[in-house]
Amino acid sequence: MKKRSKRLQVVLDLAERKRKQADQWLSQSQSRVQQGEATLEQLRSYHADYANSFYQVGASGISPGQIETHQAFMQKLSGAVQQQEKALQTDRAQLEKVKEYWQSAYQHFKAVEMLVDKLRREESLQAEKQLQKELDERSQLIRPPFI
């Protein structure tokens, strides 16, 4: 019969695979959030820069057509900012779920790992005791000729 630690090694390997997959998902999710934040910041910056440059140009006078074009573009930029904010909110919510999954997978892996380590120590101790018992029995069978 196999040792319990060897039988549980399969469970440990599966838990480790699950933890590594969770590591990858966490990393990807964090990257998505960081990228989304950077994109949102760029959109907001571009929106502010475009508005400021238009107001500076507008001080010298502009045509009604330019005003309409500017307003339409500013609405598109505002829509893009809102869309990015919603996407970022979704990515952040997904990141929280992935963090919870990662934490669960990590805790499961650590628990199985600790159990396997404990079983290995117990098996090693048992093997040492068995070896000592055998040595003691052999030493009693071998008697010196002078006794």
Secondary structure, DSSP 4 states (H G I P E B T S, - for coil): ---HHHHHHHHHHHHHHHHHHHHHHHHHHHHHHHHHHHHHHHHHHHHHHHHHHHHHHHTT---HHHHHHHHHHHHHHHHHHHHHHHHHHHHHHHHHHHHHHHHHHHHHHHHHHHHHHHHHHHHHHHHHHHHHHHHHHHHHHS--TT-
